[in-house]
Amino acid sequence: MSEIPKVTVAASANRAGTVTVHATDQGLPVEIRFERSEYRYGAQALADEILRLTKRSAIAAQSRRRELLAEAGLPAEALDRLGLPTRQAAVDALDRLDDADTGPANWLRNS
């Protein structure tokens, strides 16, 4: 049996790849990177995007933590009580957050 880390971390980036946030399963951002070009959208837009990506990373980390604990033998009922999302619940939550993506979209499409 492998050792379960004390903290699980996941990363998320915006569609353009110009903002990336690594956060723990507890929702604590541990690394934030963004390109200078993000300044043009203003401080509030950047803060909103960092917050959205932090939430996204936390959900992904929680789902991964659930998988690690399940592999270690913790029953599903205990994992549910810990509030750790299943893979499908995490995918659904991530889809909702992606719908709120505040970053610029590229409207150019290949026809």
N, C-alpha and C positions, 0 to 999 in steps of 0.2 A: 504494500500500500504506500502510495506516495504521500509526502507531507502536504497538508493543506496550508496555503499561505495565509497569513493573518489578514491581509488585505488583497482584494482583487482589483486590478486596474484595467480599464479599457479606454480606447481612443475613438474619437469621432471627429470628422472634418466636414466643413460645409461643401456644397456641390462644387464650388470653384476650387476647392483645395487650398484656399487662402487663409483659413482659420482652422486650427486643430487644438482640441482639448483632450487631455488625459485626465480621467477622474476615477476615484475609488468607488467601490460598491456602496459607500456611505454618502456619495455625492460631493466629496471634497476634490476640487480640482488640484492636481499635483503638477501639471505642466500645461501651459498655454502658449501657443505660437500663432502669430499672424503676420501677414505681409504688410508692409507699409501702405500699400494701396488701399487697405481697409480703412485708413483714416479719412478717406474722402467721403465716406458715408456718415461720418459723425460719431461721436463718443457713444451716444445712446444706442445707435444701431449695432455698433461693435459689442457693447455690453450685452444687448439682447441676444446677439448671436453666440457669445461666449456662454451665457446662461443656458441657452437652448442646447448647445453642444455638451455642456457639463451634465445636464439632465440626461441627454442621450447616452453619454459615456457611462453614467451611473447605472442606467437600466441595463446596458450591455454587460457591465461588470457584475451586477446582481444576478443576471441570468447565468453567467459563467460560474459565479460562486455557487449557485444552486447545483449546477452540473458537477462541480468538484465535490461538494458535500454529498450529493447522491451517489457518486462513485465511491465515496468513503463509507457508504452504508447508512446514511441518515434517511429515515423514512419520509415519504412525500408529505405526510401530515405535518411533520416537524418543519419541513422546508416551507410549507404554506404558512405556518404560524410565524415564521421568521420574516414573512413578507417577500420572499425571494420569488421572482416571476419565473414561470415556465418559459421555455423557448418561444412557444406560440404567443404567450401573453407579452413577452418582451418585443417580439416582432410587431404585434398590434400597437403597442405603446410607441415604438420607434416610428411606425408609419404615421401615427398622429402627430408626433413631433416634426417629422419631415414635412408634413402639410403646412407647418408653421415656419418653414425655413425663411428667414429674413434676408438671406444673402441674395446678391444679384443673380438673375437667371440669364442664361445665354439663349436668345431667341432665334439664333441662326440654326437652321436645321438642314440636313442633307436631304435633297428631294430625289 
